[in-house]
Amino acid sequence: MANVETRAVARDSLFLLAEVELEGIDVRHRVKVRNLSPGGMMGEGGPRVVPGTHMTVHLRNVAPVQGTVAWVQDSRFGVAFADDVNPQAVRGSPHPHMHHDAPRYTRNIKTRADRPTGPVRKI
């Protein structure tokens, strides 16, 4: 019975980082996204919120989306989005033109095919 899906909308289980901006506060807080569906997400961490809190969620590869906190349990919370998002786009690799706030060591590295070919210099 524990493995039976009772929700009408499928959701993706994943782990990625997003930023949330609480209404009226111009500070972004980094949160972990645990589940994502077109209509909402489960986040973990970040600021303490209560049901009814309005926020803007910044997910990669999609425009920021408005949402409202639906439930809170310990450090996890559920957000109902005002507009649907495309979970597959969010799961994809970040667009190359997007601004990188992450340190370089967390970004993709170049492959050997990207490196110049030719004789190797002897040192």
Biopython code that builds the backbone (N, CA, C, O; Angstrom):
import numpy as np
from Bio.PDB.StructureBuilder import StructureBuilder

atoms = [
    (1, "MET", "N", (0.813, -1.191, 0.000)),
    (1, "MET", "CA", (0.000, 0.000, 0.000)),
    (1, "MET", "C", (0.859, 1.259, 0.000)),
    (1, "MET", "O", (0.440, 2.292, -0.522)),
    (2, "ALA", "N", (2.056, 1.183, 0.579)),
    (2, "ALA", "CA", (2.912, 2.356, 0.658)),
    (2, "ALA", "C", (3.408, 2.794, -0.712)),
    (2, "ALA", "O", (3.735, 3.968, -0.887)),
    (3, "ASN", "N", (3.475, 1.897, -1.686)),
    (3, "ASN", "CA", (3.974, 2.241, -3.008)),
    (3, "ASN", "C", (2.879, 2.659, -3.976)),
    (3, "ASN", "O", (3.154, 2.858, -5.160)),
    (4, "VAL", "N", (1.663, 2.796, -3.511)),
    (4, "VAL", "CA", (0.550, 3.166, -4.381)),
    (4, "VAL", "C", (0.514, 4.683, -4.523)),
    (4, "VAL", "O", (0.505, 5.409, -3.529)),
    (5, "GLU", "N", (0.495, 5.159, -5.780)),
    (5, "GLU", "CA", (0.425, 6.595, -6.050)),
    (5, "GLU", "C", (-1.021, 7.051, -5.910)),
    (5, "GLU", "O", (-1.896, 6.571, -6.632)),
    (6, "THR", "N", (-1.279, 7.971, -4.989)),
    (6, "THR", "CA", (-2.644, 8.430, -4.757)),
    (6, "THR", "C", (-2.911, 9.805, -5.351)),
    (6, "THR", "O", (-4.031, 10.306, -5.259)),
    (7, "ARG", "N", (-1.919, 10.413, -5.951)),
    (7, "ARG", "CA", (-2.106, 11.748, -6.514)),
    (7, "ARG", "C", (-2.611, 11.660, -7.938)),
    (7, "ARG", "O", (-2.302, 10.718, -8.668)),
    (8, "ALA", "N", (-3.396, 12.661, -8.323)),
    (8, "ALA", "CA", (-3.936, 12.704, -9.682)),
    (8, "ALA", "C", (-2.872, 13.147, -10.679)),
    (8, "ALA", "O", (-2.950, 12.796, -11.856)),
    (9, "VAL", "N", (-1.875, 13.916, -10.227)),
    (9, "VAL", "CA", (-0.832, 14.438, -11.105)),
    (9, "VAL", "C", (0.489, 13.780, -10.744)),
    (9, "VAL", "O", (0.874, 13.742, -9.576)),
    (10, "ALA", "N", (1.178, 13.265, -11.748)),
    (10, "ALA", "CA", (2.487, 12.653, -11.506)),
    (10, "ALA", "C", (3.477, 13.735, -11.095)),
    (10, "ALA", "O", (3.348, 14.894, -11.488)),
    (11, "ARG", "N", (4.457, 13.344, -10.308)),
    (11, "ARG", "CA", (5.497, 14.288, -9.920)),
    (11, "ARG", "C", (6.841, 13.618, -10.094)),
    (11, "ARG", "O", (6.951, 12.394, -10.009)),
    (12, "ASP", "N", (7.866, 14.423, -10.339)),
    (12, "ASP", "CA", (9.220, 13.920, -10.512)),
    (12, "ASP", "C", (9.950, 14.000, -9.183)),
    (12, "ASP", "O", (9.980, 15.057, -8.554)),
    (13, "SER", "N", (10.541, 12.888, -8.749)),
    (13, "SER", "CA", (11.422, 12.916, -7.593)),
    (13, "SER", "C", (12.802, 13.271, -8.108)),
    (13, "SER", "O", (13.307, 12.637, -9.035)),
    (14, "LEU", "N", (13.399, 14.260, -7.524)),
    (14, "LEU", "CA", (14.698, 14.715, -7.984)),
    (14, "LEU", "C", (15.370, 15.466, -6.861)),
    (14, "LEU", "O", (14.804, 15.642, -5.782)),
    (15, "PHE", "N", (16.565, 15.899, -7.124)),
    (15, "PHE", "CA", (17.285, 16.735, -6.176)),
    (15, "PHE", "C", (17.992, 17.809, -6.974)),
    (15, "PHE", "O", (18.927, 17.528, -7.725)),
    (16, "LEU", "N", (17.549, 19.025, -6.811)),
    (16, "LEU", "CA", (18.233, 20.154, -7.425)),
    (16, "LEU", "C", (18.035, 21.362, -6.534)),
    (16, "LEU", "O", (17.213, 21.348, -5.617)),
    (17, "LEU", "N", (18.789, 22.396, -6.809)),
    (17, "LEU", "CA", (18.688, 23.606, -6.012)),
    (17, "LEU", "C", (17.864, 24.647, -6.750)),
    (17, "LEU", "O", (17.925, 24.750, -7.976)),
    (18, "ALA", "N", (17.105, 25.406, -6.004)),
    (18, "ALA", "CA", (16.334, 26.521, -6.538)),
    (18, "ALA", "C", (16.460, 27.666, -5.540)),
    (18, "ALA", "O", (17.003, 27.502, -4.447)),
    (19, "GLU", "N", (15.956, 28.811, -5.930)),
    (19, "GLU", "CA", (15.934, 29.947, -5.023)),
    (19, "GLU", "C", (14.497, 30.401, -4.846)),
    (19, "GLU", "O", (13.719, 30.414, -5.800)),
    (20, "VAL", "N", (14.149, 30.774, -3.624)),
    (20, "VAL", "CA", (12.820, 31.309, -3.352)),
    (20, "VAL", "C", (12.977, 32.718, -2.800)),
    (20, "VAL", "O", (13.921, 33.028, -2.072)),
    (21, "GLU", "N", (12.028, 33.551, -3.169)),
    (21, "GLU", "CA", (12.005, 34.939, -2.725)),
    (21, "GLU", "C", (10.636, 35.176, -2.095)),
    (21, "GLU", "O", (9.614, 35.140, -2.781)),
    (22, "LEU", "N", (10.624, 35.418, -0.787)),
    (22, "LEU", "CA", (9.359, 35.621, -0.089)),
    (22, "LEU", "C", (8.774, 36.980, -0.449)),
    (22, "LEU", "O", (9.503, 37.948, -0.665)),
    (23, "GLU", "N", (7.457, 37.034, -0.511)),
    (23, "GLU", "CA", (6.774, 38.272, -0.876)),
    (23, "GLU", "C", (7.149, 39.390, 0.099)),
    (23, "GLU", "O", (7.076, 39.217, 1.316)),
    (24, "GLY", "N", (7.548, 40.532, -0.451)),
    (24, "GLY", "CA", (7.900, 41.686, 0.366)),
    (24, "GLY", "C", (9.328, 41.697, 0.870)),
    (24, "GLY", "O", (9.740, 42.654, 1.526)),
    (25, "ILE", "N", (10.094, 40.654, 0.578)),
    (25, "ILE", "CA", (11.494, 40.576, 1.021)),
    (25, "ILE", "C", (12.363, 40.341, -0.208)),
    (25, "ILE", "O", (12.181, 39.352, -0.917)),
    (26, "ASP", "N", (13.306, 41.245, -0.462)),
    (26, "ASP", "CA", (14.134, 41.154, -1.666)),
    (26, "ASP", "C", (15.402, 40.335, -1.448)),
    (26, "ASP", "O", (16.478, 40.712, -1.913)),
    (27, "VAL", "N", (15.276, 39.232, -0.752)),
    (27, "VAL", "CA", (16.408, 38.333, -0.519)),
    (27, "VAL", "C", (16.031, 36.961, -1.055)),
    (27, "VAL", "O", (14.935, 36.463, -0.799)),
    (28, "ARG", "N", (16.948, 36.355, -1.801)),
    (28, "ARG", "CA", (16.711, 34.998, -2.301)),
    (28, "ARG", "C", (17.341, 33.993, -1.352)),
    (28, "ARG", "O", (18.465, 34.170, -0.882)),
    (29, "HIS", "N", (16.587, 32.931, -1.084)),
    (29, "HIS", "CA", (17.059, 31.850, -0.219)),
    (29, "HIS", "C", (17.190, 30.587, -1.060)),
    (29, "HIS", "O", (16.295, 30.256, -1.837)),
    (30, "ARG", "N", (18.293, 29.895, -0.905)),
    (30, "ARG", "CA", (18.505, 28.648, -1.644)),
    (30, "ARG", "C", (17.785, 27.510, -0.928)),
    (30, "ARG", "O", (17.892, 27.362, 0.290)),
    (31, "VAL", "N", (17.051, 26.710, -1.699)),
    (31, "VAL", "CA", (16.330, 25.559, -1.149)),
    (31, "VAL", "C", (16.601, 24.338, -2.013)),
    (31, "VAL", "O", (16.964, 24.458, -3.183)),
    (32, "LYS", "N", (16.421, 23.164, -1.424)),
    (32, "LYS", "CA", (16.514, 21.905, -2.170)),
    (32, "LYS", "C", (15.127, 21.563, -2.690)),
    (32, "LYS", "O", (14.147, 21.640, -1.948)),
    (33, "VAL", "N", (15.037, 21.185, -3.962)),
    (33, "VAL", "CA", (13.768, 20.745, -4.536)),
    (33, "VAL", "C", (13.780, 19.227, -4.513)),
    (33, "VAL", "O", (14.629, 18.604, -5.151)),
    (34, "ARG", "N", (12.848, 18.624, -3.786)),
    (34, "ARG", "CA", (12.778, 17.168, -3.647)),
    (34, "ARG", "C", (11.802, 16.544, -4.633)),
    (34, "ARG", "O", (12.085, 15.487, -5.197)),
    (35, "ASN", "N", (10.666, 17.178, -4.847)),
    (35, "ASN", "CA", (9.645, 16.706, -5.793)),
    (35, "ASN", "C", (9.189, 17.891, -6.614)),
    (35, "ASN", "O", (9.113, 19.016, -6.118)),
    (36, "LEU", "N", (8.883, 17.631, -7.880)),
    (36, "LEU", "CA", (8.419, 18.696, -8.760)),
    (36, "LEU", "C", (7.344, 18.156, -9.686)),
    (36, "LEU", "O", (7.506, 17.097, -10.292)),
    (37, "SER", "N", (6.254, 18.887, -9.789)),
    (37, "SER", "CA", (5.188, 18.560, -10.738)),
    (37, "SER", "C", (4.835, 19.858, -11.457)),
    (37, "SER", "O", (5.284, 20.927, -11.043)),
    (38, "PRO", "N", (4.049, 19.790, -12.510)),
    (38, "PRO", "CA", (3.685, 21.036, -13.198)),
    (38, "PRO", "C", (3.015, 22.056, -12.272)),
    (38, "PRO", "O", (3.167, 23.261, -12.472)),
    (39, "GLY", "N", (2.282, 21.589, -11.270)),
    (39, "GLY", "CA", (1.527, 22.497, -10.412)),
    (39, "GLY", "C", (2.152, 22.847, -9.084)),
    (39, "GLY", "O", (1.591, 23.651, -8.340)),
    (40, "GLY", "N", (3.317, 22.260, -8.754)),
    (40, "GLY", "CA", (3.914, 22.577, -7.465)),
    (40, "GLY", "C", (5.192, 21.819, -7.200)),
    (40, "GLY", "O", (5.683, 21.084, -8.056)),
    (41, "MET", "N", (5.730, 22.002, -6.001)),
    (41, "MET", "CA", (6.990, 21.354, -5.628)),
    (41, "MET", "C", (7.033, 21.137, -4.127)),
    (41, "MET", "O", (6.287, 21.753, -3.365)),
    (42, "MET", "N", (7.938, 20.232, -3.717)),
    (42, "MET", "CA", (8.271, 20.094, -2.311)),
    (42, "MET", "C", (9.687, 20.614, -2.155)),
    (42, "MET", "O", (10.611, 20.137, -2.814)),
    (43, "GLY", "N", (9.850, 21.594, -1.281)),
    (43, "GLY", "CA", (11.161, 22.165, -1.025)),
    (43, "GLY", "C", (11.621, 21.831, 0.376)),
    (43, "GLY", "O", (10.832, 21.447, 1.239)),
    (44, "GLU", "N", (12.927, 21.988, 0.584)),
    (44, "GLU", "CA", (13.499, 21.719, 1.906)),
    (44, "GLU", "C", (14.546, 22.768, 2.201)),
    (44, "GLU", "O", (15.326, 23.149, 1.328)),
    (45, "GLY", "N", (14.559, 23.235, 3.444)),
    (45, "GLY", "CA", (15.542, 24.215, 3.868)),
    (45, "GLY", "C", (15.064, 25.630, 3.608)),
    (45, "GLY", "O", (13.868, 25.883, 3.459)),
    (46, "GLY", "N", (16.014, 26.541, 3.556)),
    (46, "GLY", "CA", (15.666, 27.928, 3.282)),
    (46, "GLY", "C", (15.018, 28.592, 4.477)),
    (46, "GLY", "O", (15.250, 28.196, 5.619)),
    (47, "PRO", "N", (14.205, 29.602, 4.215)),
    (47, "PRO", "CA", (13.587, 30.343, 5.323)),
    (47, "PRO", "C", (12.448, 29.560, 5.965)),
    (47, "PRO", "O", (11.880, 28.656, 5.351)),
    (48, "ARG", "N", (12.124, 29.908, 7.188)),
    (48, "ARG", "CA", (10.957, 29.318, 7.856)),
    (48, "ARG", "C", (9.712, 29.939, 7.240)),
    (48, "ARG", "O", (9.590, 31.162, 7.167)),
    (49, "VAL", "N", (8.798, 29.101, 6.802)),
    (49, "VAL", "CA", (7.566, 29.588, 6.177)),
    (49, "VAL", "C", (6.361, 28.962, 6.871)),
    (49, "VAL", "O", (6.489, 27.974, 7.594)),
    (50, "VAL", "N", (5.205, 29.544, 6.642)),
    (50, "VAL", "CA", (3.948, 29.011, 7.165)),
    (50, "VAL", "C", (2.979, 28.876, 5.997)),
    (50, "VAL", "O", (3.128, 29.566, 4.988)),
    (51, "PRO", "N", (1.992, 27.999, 6.121)),
    (51, "PRO", "CA", (1.008, 27.885, 5.044)),
    (51, "PRO", "C", (0.386, 29.248, 4.725)),
    (51, "PRO", "O", (0.036, 30.016, 5.622)),
    (52, "GLY", "N", (0.261, 29.523, 3.434)),
    (52, "GLY", "CA", (-0.288, 30.796, 2.984)),
    (52, "GLY", "C", (0.763, 31.811, 2.580)),
    (52, "GLY", "O", (0.429, 32.845, 2.001)),
    (53, "THR", "N", (2.045, 31.533, 2.876)),
    (53, "THR", "CA", (3.119, 32.442, 2.491)),
    (53, "THR", "C", (3.229, 32.496, 0.971)),
    (53, "THR", "O", (3.275, 31.459, 0.310)),
    (54, "HIS", "N", (3.272, 33.711, 0.419)),
    (54, "HIS", "CA", (3.437, 33.888, -1.027)),
    (54, "HIS", "C", (4.922, 34.036, -1.334)),
    (54, "HIS", "O", (5.658, 34.688, -0.594)),
    (55, "MET", "N", (5.353, 33.426, -2.432)),
    (55, "MET", "CA", (6.763, 33.477, -2.805)),
    (55, "MET", "C", (6.919, 33.394, -4.313)),
    (55, "MET", "O", (6.000, 33.005, -5.033)),
    (56, "THR", "N", (8.107, 33.771, -4.771)),
    (56, "THR", "CA", (8.507, 33.571, -6.159)),
    (56, "THR", "C", (9.567, 32.486, -6.151)),
    (56, "THR", "O", (10.532, 32.566, -5.392)),
    (57, "VAL", "N", (9.395, 31.473, -6.990)),
    (57, "VAL", "CA", (10.341, 30.363, -7.061)),
    (57, "VAL", "C", (11.149, 30.505, -8.345)),
    (57, "VAL", "O", (10.587, 30.633, -9.433)),
    (58, "HIS", "N", (12.466, 30.482, -8.210)),
    (58, "HIS", "CA", (13.376, 30.585, -9.348)),
    (58, "HIS", "C", (13.973, 29.203, -9.605)),
    (58, "HIS", "O", (14.876, 28.762, -8.895)),
    (59, "LEU", "N", (13.456, 28.529, -10.627)),
    (59, "LEU", "CA", (13.947, 27.219, -11.055)),
    (59, "LEU", "C", (14.773, 27.413, -12.320)),
    (59, "LEU", "O", (14.534, 28.359, -13.070)),
    (60, "ARG", "N", (15.737, 26.536, -12.569)),
    (60, "ARG", "CA", (16.563, 26.700, -13.767)),
    (60, "ARG", "C", (15.757, 26.380, -15.032)),
    (60, "ARG", "O", (14.841, 25.557, -15.018)),
    (61, "ASN", "N", (16.120, 27.045, -16.102)),
    (61, "ASN", "CA", (15.571, 26.833, -17.448)),
    (61, "ASN", "C", (14.128, 27.269, -17.640)),
    (61, "ASN", "O", (13.600, 27.121, -18.742)),
    (62, "VAL", "N", (13.470, 27.796, -16.626)),
    (62, "VAL", "CA", (12.102, 28.298, -16.783)),
    (62, "VAL", "C", (12.008, 29.675, -16.115)),
    (62, "VAL", "O", (12.834, 30.029, -15.274)),
    (63, "ALA", "N", (10.998, 30.433, -16.501)),
    (63, "ALA", "CA", (10.791, 31.755, -15.909)),
    (63, "ALA", "C", (10.406, 31.606, -14.435)),
    (63, "ALA", "O", (9.826, 30.592, -14.047)),
    (64, "PRO", "N", (10.722, 32.607, -13.618)),
    (64, "PRO", "CA", (10.292, 32.554, -12.215)),
    (64, "PRO", "C", (8.781, 32.368, -12.131)),
    (64, "PRO", "O", (8.035, 32.902, -12.952)),
    (65, "VAL", "N", (8.340, 31.611, -11.142)),
    (65, "VAL", "CA", (6.911, 31.305, -11.001)),
    (65, "VAL", "C", (6.443, 31.696, -9.599)),
    (65, "VAL", "O", (7.143, 31.476, -8.610)),
    (66, "GLN", "N", (5.253, 32.277, -9.537)),
    (66, "GLN", "CA", (4.648, 32.645, -8.258)),
    (66, "GLN", "C", (4.050, 31.399, -7.618)),
    (66, "GLN", "O", (3.565, 30.507, -8.314)),
    (67, "GLY", "N", (4.088, 31.342, -6.300)),
    (67, "GLY", "CA", (3.518, 30.199, -5.605)),
    (67, "GLY", "C", (3.080, 30.558, -4.198)),
    (67, "GLY", "O", (3.413, 31.621, -3.673)),
    (68, "THR", "N", (2.329, 29.650, -3.603)),
    (68, "THR", "CA", (1.842, 29.816, -2.236)),
    (68, "THR", "C", (2.152, 28.544, -1.457)),
    (68, "THR", "O", (1.919, 27.438, -1.943)),
    (69, "VAL", "N", (2.679, 28.705, -0.246)),
    (69, "VAL", "CA", (2.988, 27.545, 0.598)),
    (69, "VAL", "C", (1.677, 26.878, 1.003)),
    (69, "VAL", "O", (0.792, 27.518, 1.569)),
    (70, "ALA", "N", (1.566, 25.584, 0.705)),
    (70, "ALA", "CA", (0.350, 24.823, 1.007)),
    (70, "ALA", "C", (0.456, 24.077, 2.337)),
    (70, "ALA", "O", (-0.535, 23.943, 3.054)),
    (71, "TRP", "N", (1.657, 23.592, 2.668)),
    (71, "TRP", "CA", (1.848, 22.843, 3.908)),
    (71, "TRP", "C", (3.304, 22.958, 4.350)),
    (71, "TRP", "O", (4.184, 23.263, 3.544)),
    (72, "VAL", "N", (3.549, 22.712, 5.629)),
    (72, "VAL", "CA", (4.897, 22.734, 6.202)),
    (72, "VAL", "C", (5.017, 21.563, 7.156)),
    (72, "VAL", "O", (4.118, 21.309, 7.958)),
    (73, "GLN", "N", (6.148, 20.840, 7.065)),
    (73, "GLN", "CA", (6.436, 19.749, 7.994)),
    (73, "GLN", "C", (7.937, 19.753, 8.251)),
    (73, "GLN", "O", (8.725, 19.433, 7.361)),
    (74, "ASP", "N", (8.326, 20.113, 9.460)),
    (74, "ASP", "CA", (9.734, 20.253, 9.838)),
    (74, "ASP", "C", (10.397, 21.257, 8.896)),
    (74, "ASP", "O", (9.955, 22.403, 8.813)),
    (75, "SER", "N", (11.455, 20.844, 8.181)),
    (75, "SER", "CA", (12.147, 21.774, 7.283)),
    (75, "SER", "C", (11.644, 21.671, 5.843)),
    (75, "SER", "O", (12.183, 22.322, 4.948)),
    (76, "ARG", "N", (10.610, 20.853, 5.617)),
    (76, "ARG", "CA", (10.068, 20.680, 4.264)),
    (76, "ARG", "C", (8.755, 21.445, 4.125)),
    (76, "ARG", "O", (8.023, 21.653, 5.093)),
    (77, "PHE", "N", (8.486, 21.854, 2.893)),
    (77, "PHE", "CA", (7.252, 22.593, 2.633)),
    (77, "PHE", "C", (6.782, 22.333, 1.208)),
    (77, "PHE", "O", (7.579, 22.033, 0.320)),
    (78, "GLY", "N", (5.480, 22.452, 1.009)),
    (78, "GLY", "CA", (4.890, 22.280, -0.311)),
    (78, "GLY", "C", (4.456, 23.621, -0.866)),
    (78, "GLY", "O", (3.886, 24.443, -0.147)),
    (79, "VAL", "N", (4.725, 23.845, -2.145)),
    (79, "VAL", "CA", (4.349, 25.090, -2.809)),
    (79, "VAL", "C", (3.413, 24.760, -3.961)),
    (79, "VAL", "O", (3.717, 23.903, -4.790)),
    (80, "ALA", "N", (2.274, 25.441, -4.012)),
    (80, "ALA", "CA", (1.349, 25.331, -5.144)),
    (80, "ALA", "C", (1.646, 26.499, -6.074)),
    (80, "ALA", "O", (1.549, 27.658, -5.669)),
    (81, "PHE", "N", (2.009, 26.196, -7.333)),
    (81, "PHE", "CA", (2.343, 27.238, -8.295)),
    (81, "PHE", "C", (1.080, 27.900, -8.835)),
    (81, "PHE", "O", (0.044, 27.252, -8.980)),
    (82, "ALA", "N", (1.173, 29.195, -9.133)),
    (82, "ALA", "CA", (0.062, 29.921, -9.755)),
    (82, "ALA", "C", (-0.087, 29.508, -11.216)),
    (82, "ALA", "O", (-1.201, 29.470, -11.739)),
    (83, "ASP", "N", (1.036, 29.195, -11.882)),
    (83, "ASP", "CA", (1.042, 28.745, -13.277)),
    (83, "ASP", "C", (1.845, 27.457, -13.359)),
    (83, "ASP", "O", (2.780, 27.251, -12.585)),
    (84, "ASP", "N", (1.483, 26.598, -14.289)),
    (84, "ASP", "CA", (2.213, 25.340, -14.467)),
    (84, "ASP", "C", (3.628, 25.590, -14.977)),
    (84, "ASP", "O", (3.877, 26.559, -15.695)),
    (85, "VAL", "N", (4.555, 24.704, -14.598)),
    (85, "VAL", "CA", (5.918, 24.716, -15.123)),
    (85, "VAL", "C", (6.155, 23.406, -15.860)),
    (85, "VAL", "O", (5.387, 22.455, -15.714)),
    (86, "ASN", "N", (7.212, 23.363, -16.647)),
    (86, "ASN", "CA", (7.589, 22.154, -17.373)),
    (86, "ASN", "C", (8.691, 21.443, -16.584)),
    (86, "ASN", "O", (9.848, 21.855, -16.653)),
    (87, "PRO", "N", (8.360, 20.383, -15.834)),
    (87, "PRO", "CA", (9.375, 19.700, -15.030)),
    (87, "PRO", "C", (10.535, 19.156, -15.857)),
    (87, "PRO", "O", (11.670, 19.129, -15.380)),
    (88, "GLN", "N", (10.269, 18.724, -17.089)),
    (88, "GLN", "CA", (11.346, 18.190, -17.929)),
    (88, "GLN", "C", (12.352, 19.279, -18.277)),
    (88, "GLN", "O", (13.551, 19.010, -18.343)),
    (89, "ALA", "N", (11.884, 20.505, -18.503)),
    (89, "ALA", "CA", (12.797, 21.617, -18.790)),
    (89, "ALA", "C", (13.647, 21.932, -17.569)),
    (89, "ALA", "O", (14.839, 22.213, -17.695)),
    (90, "VAL", "N", (13.043, 21.888, -16.393)),
    (90, "VAL", "CA", (13.780, 22.165, -15.157)),
    (90, "VAL", "C", (14.842, 21.101, -14.921)),
    (90, "VAL", "O", (15.939, 21.408, -14.455)),
    (91, "ARG", "N", (14.522, 19.852, -15.239)),
    (91, "ARG", "CA", (15.472, 18.748, -15.038)),
    (91, "ARG", "C", (16.643, 18.803, -15.998)),
    (91, "ARG", "O", (17.705, 18.256, -15.698)),
    (92, "GLY", "N", (16.482, 19.448, -17.147)),
    (92, "GLY", "CA", (17.525, 19.484, -18.167)),
    (92, "GLY", "C", (18.752, 20.253, -17.714)),
    (92, "GLY", "O", (18.754, 20.896, -16.665)),
    (93, "SER", "N", (19.791, 20.174, -18.526)),
    (93, "SER", "CA", (21.025, 20.908, -18.245)),
    (93, "SER", "C", (20.759, 22.403, -18.315)),
    (93, "SER", "O", (19.924, 22.849, -19.103)),
    (94, "PRO", "N", (21.461, 23.178, -17.500)),
    (94, "PRO", "CA", (21.279, 24.631, -17.550)),
    (94, "PRO", "C", (21.638, 25.172, -18.928)),
    (94, "PRO", "O", (22.563, 24.682, -19.576)),
    (95, "HIS", "N", (20.900, 26.182, -19.367)),
    (95, "HIS", "CA", (21.202, 26.811, -20.646)),
    (95, "HIS", "C", (22.554, 27.506, -20.550)),
    (95, "HIS", "O", (22.861, 28.103, -19.519)),
    (96, "PRO", "N", (23.378, 27.441, -21.612)),
    (96, "PRO", "CA", (24.712, 28.037, -21.547)),
    (96, "PRO", "C", (24.691, 29.549, -21.384)),
    (96, "PRO", "O", (25.654, 30.118, -20.871)),
    (97, "HIS", "N", (23.621, 30.214, -21.806)),
    (97, "HIS", "CA", (23.578, 31.671, -21.706)),
    (97, "HIS", "C", (23.159, 32.158, -20.328)),
    (97, "HIS", "O", (23.178, 33.360, -20.065)),
    (98, "MET", "N", (22.781, 31.239, -19.446)),
    (98, "MET", "CA", (22.324, 31.649, -18.117)),
    (98, "MET", "C", (23.510, 32.080, -17.262)),
    (98, "MET", "O", (24.614, 31.551, -17.396)),
    (99, "HIS", "N", (23.265, 33.050, -16.382)),
    (99, "HIS", "CA", (24.288, 33.539, -15.467)),
    (99, "HIS", "C", (24.637, 32.446, -14.459)),
    (99, "HIS", "O", (23.747, 31.778, -13.933)),
    (100, "HIS", "N", (25.923, 32.264, -14.192)),
    (100, "HIS", "CA", (26.356, 31.216, -13.260)),
    (100, "HIS", "C", (26.661, 31.827, -11.901)),
    (100, "HIS", "O", (27.600, 32.611, -11.765)),
    (101, "ASP", "N", (25.873, 31.471, -10.903)),
    (101, "ASP", "CA", (26.163, 31.870, -9.533)),
    (101, "ASP", "C", (26.966, 30.796, -8.818)),
    (101, "ASP", "O", (27.506, 31.030, -7.736)),
    (102, "ALA", "N", (27.045, 29.613, -9.430)),
    (102, "ALA", "CA", (27.733, 28.493, -8.798)),
    (102, "ALA", "C", (29.240, 28.628, -8.993)),
    (102, "ALA", "O", (29.687, 29.163, -10.008)),
    (103, "PRO", "N", (30.016, 28.154, -8.044)),
    (103, "PRO", "CA", (31.463, 28.143, -8.227)),
    (103, "PRO", "C", (31.842, 27.293, -9.436)),
    (103, "PRO", "O", (31.104, 26.388, -9.825)),
    (104, "ARG", "N", (32.973, 27.586, -10.012)),
    (104, "ARG", "CA", (33.399, 26.904, -11.225)),
    (104, "ARG", "C", (33.488, 25.394, -11.044)),
    (104, "ARG", "O", (33.156, 24.643, -11.961)),
    (105, "TYR", "N", (33.934, 24.937, -9.869)),
    (105, "TYR", "CA", (34.117, 23.500, -9.674)),
    (105, "TYR", "C", (32.803, 22.725, -9.676)),
    (105, "TYR", "O", (32.832, 21.496, -9.739)),
    (106, "THR", "N", (31.656, 23.393, -9.609)),
    (106, "THR", "CA", (30.382, 22.684, -9.674)),
    (106, "THR", "C", (29.769, 22.706, -11.066)),
    (106, "THR", "O", (28.709, 22.121, -11.285)),
    (107, "ARG", "N", (30.434, 23.386, -12.020)),
    (107, "ARG", "CA", (29.925, 23.448, -13.390)),
    (107, "ARG", "C", (30.504, 22.311, -14.214)),
    (107, "ARG", "O", (31.486, 21.683, -13.818)),
    (108, "ASN", "N", (29.885, 22.047, -15.372)),
    (108, "ASN", "CA", (30.382, 21.011, -16.272)),
    (108, "ASN", "C", (31.776, 21.372, -16.768)),
    (108, "ASN", "O", (32.074, 22.538, -17.025)),
    (109, "ILE", "N", (32.625, 20.356, -16.898)),
    (109, "ILE", "CA", (33.961, 20.592, -17.423)),
    (109, "ILE", "C", (33.981, 20.290, -18.911)),
    (109, "ILE", "O", (33.112, 19.590, -19.432)),
    (110, "LYS", "N", (34.986, 20.828, -19.583)),
    (110, "LYS", "CA", (35.108, 20.571, -21.012)),
    (110, "LYS", "C", (35.579, 19.140, -21.228)),
    (110, "LYS", "O", (36.343, 18.595, -20.431)),
    (111, "THR", "N", (35.119, 18.554, -22.299)),
    (111, "THR", "CA", (35.539, 17.199, -22.634)),
    (111, "THR", "C", (36.799, 17.257, -23.482)),
    (111, "THR", "O", (37.211, 18.330, -23.921)),
    (112, "ARG", "N", (37.404, 16.110, -23.708)),
    (112, "ARG", "CA", (38.604, 16.063, -24.539)),
    (112, "ARG", "C", (38.331, 16.569, -25.950)),
    (112, "ARG", "O", (39.219, 17.138, -26.586)),
    (113, "ALA", "N", (37.122, 16.370, -26.440)),
    (113, "ALA", "CA", (36.786, 16.830, -27.786)),
    (113, "ALA", "C", (36.820, 18.355, -27.862)),
    (113, "ALA", "O", (37.012, 18.907, -28.946)),
    (114, "ASP", "N", (36.640, 19.048, -26.737)),
    (114, "ASP", "CA", (36.664, 20.507, -26.716)),
    (114, "ASP", "C", (38.082, 21.064, -26.645)),
    (114, "ASP", "O", (38.289, 22.256, -26.873)),
    (115, "ARG", "N", (39.040, 20.231, -26.337)),
    (115, "ARG", "CA", (40.417, 20.694, -26.190)),
    (115, "ARG", "C", (41.110, 20.749, -27.546)),
    (115, "ARG", "O", (40.775, 19.987, -28.453)),
    (116, "PRO", "N", (42.071, 21.647, -27.680)),
    (116, "PRO", "CA", (42.792, 21.727, -28.953)),
    (116, "PRO", "C", (43.584, 20.449, -29.214)),
    (116, "PRO", "O", (44.055, 19.792, -28.286)),
    (117, "THR", "N", (43.719, 20.117, -30.478)),
    (117, "THR", "CA", (44.505, 18.947, -30.854)),
    (117, "THR", "C", (45.837, 19.412, -31.414)),
    (117, "THR", "O", (45.987, 20.578, -31.778)),
    (118, "GLY", "N", (46.773, 18.538, -31.482)),
    (118, "GLY", "CA", (48.093, 18.872, -32.006)),
    (118, "GLY", "C", (49.164, 18.268, -31.132)),
    (118, "GLY", "O", (48.874, 17.534, -30.188)),
    (119, "PRO", "N", (50.408, 18.583, -31.453)),
    (119, "PRO", "CA", (51.501, 17.994, -30.675)),
    (119, "PRO", "C", (51.468, 18.481, -29.227)),
    (119, "PRO", "O", (51.116, 19.626, -28.942)),
    (120, "VAL", "N", (51.841, 17.589, -28.338)),
    (120, "VAL", "CA", (51.895, 17.913, -26.919)),
    (120, "VAL", "C", (53.256, 18.500, -26.625)),
    (120, "VAL", "O", (54.280, 17.972, -27.059)),
    (121, "ARG", "N", (53.264, 19.599, -25.883)),
    (121, "ARG", "CA", (54.525, 20.225, -25.510)),
    (121, "ARG", "C", (55.202, 19.423, -24.424)),
    (121, "ARG", "O", (54.572, 19.028, -23.443)),
    (122, "LYS", "N", (56.492, 19.181, -24.605)),
    (122, "LYS", "CA", (57.252, 18.467, -23.587)),
    (122, "LYS", "C", (57.776, 19.484, -22.587)),
    (122, "LYS", "O", (58.377, 20.492, -22.957)),
    (123, "ILE", "N", (57.535, 19.200, -21.316)),
    (123, "ILE", "CA", (57.963, 20.153, -20.280)),
    (123, "ILE", "C", (59.099, 19.563, -19.494)),
    (123, "ILE", "O", (59.609, 20.201, -18.573)),
]
sb = StructureBuilder()
sb.init_structure("model")
sb.init_model(0)
sb.init_chain("A")
sb.init_seg("    ")
for serial, (resi, resn, name, xyz) in enumerate(atoms, 1):
    if name == "N":
        sb.init_residue(resn, " ", resi, " ")
    sb.init_atom(name, np.array(xyz, "f"), 0.0, 1.0, " ", f" {name:<3s}", serial, name[0])
structure = sb.get_structure()
